[in-house]
């Protein structure tokens, strides 16, 4: 009888212990384990991250990092760590957190605008994706890639069309570059290529001219008219005489693309550069910046007119006054020069 009591006591104790263990396991796996109030918290896990690096990022977001580690080991997460941007929401338990880290890599929106060099593009992309600026810059300038895809040192900027794109945060430098090539090729569909051919221009020439249009006017509705001026000059064999190309030539020669030049001086027009459209006829050998799609389409759909000149309209800032003759242009130009002098804009 005494032995039976002992056996019952042992059995009951065993059940209690087993129940406690089961509860602990259940609690570790299924109890909420977050301690942030944001609607969503994001964890950025680098490519080839160690489990220690993952837990360092998670620790401020979790109530109990030890229970997370235990569940992660049990679920085999330590051997299946993936890089990327992963969302966590309040109230998630360890099981849900690990499932999210395994399979919920969330895209980021990557934007860039009218960069004038691949170095500045690399810097802009590096703050939005995992790849660093050196990796990106070297990848952009890979000579084998450029040659294989029909780009030169002068035209390599043309491949990157300013816009907003979705990428996974852990996209490599090569992955970003190759996606941009695919976007470029998709952009140059048959309709756009036919329009370029009808104006006796290649896609790269269109982009180079569009970059000048981009720099000349920020007004999207005016860009087809400005494009028409330059195409009229090309058709007549007249120098483009575009100030932005001279500014770019100065920046390219000095290597300082951050230089701010508000006014082109007569001495600047003497710079011996193929980008100086006061010296060399036709379209420069490459773009002077990354033009918006609106500027590219402005060249492809240029406004038909007889204008050969334009100058800033100080009575309607942002827009320009257009002229068919040099005499008309000189009258328009006089008002702009007076305004510049009044502003004391000498450089």
Order of alpha helices (4+ residues) and beta strands (2+ residues): alpha-beta-alpha-alpha-beta-alpha-beta-alpha-alpha-alpha-beta-alpha-alpha-alpha-alpha-alpha-alpha-beta-beta-alpha
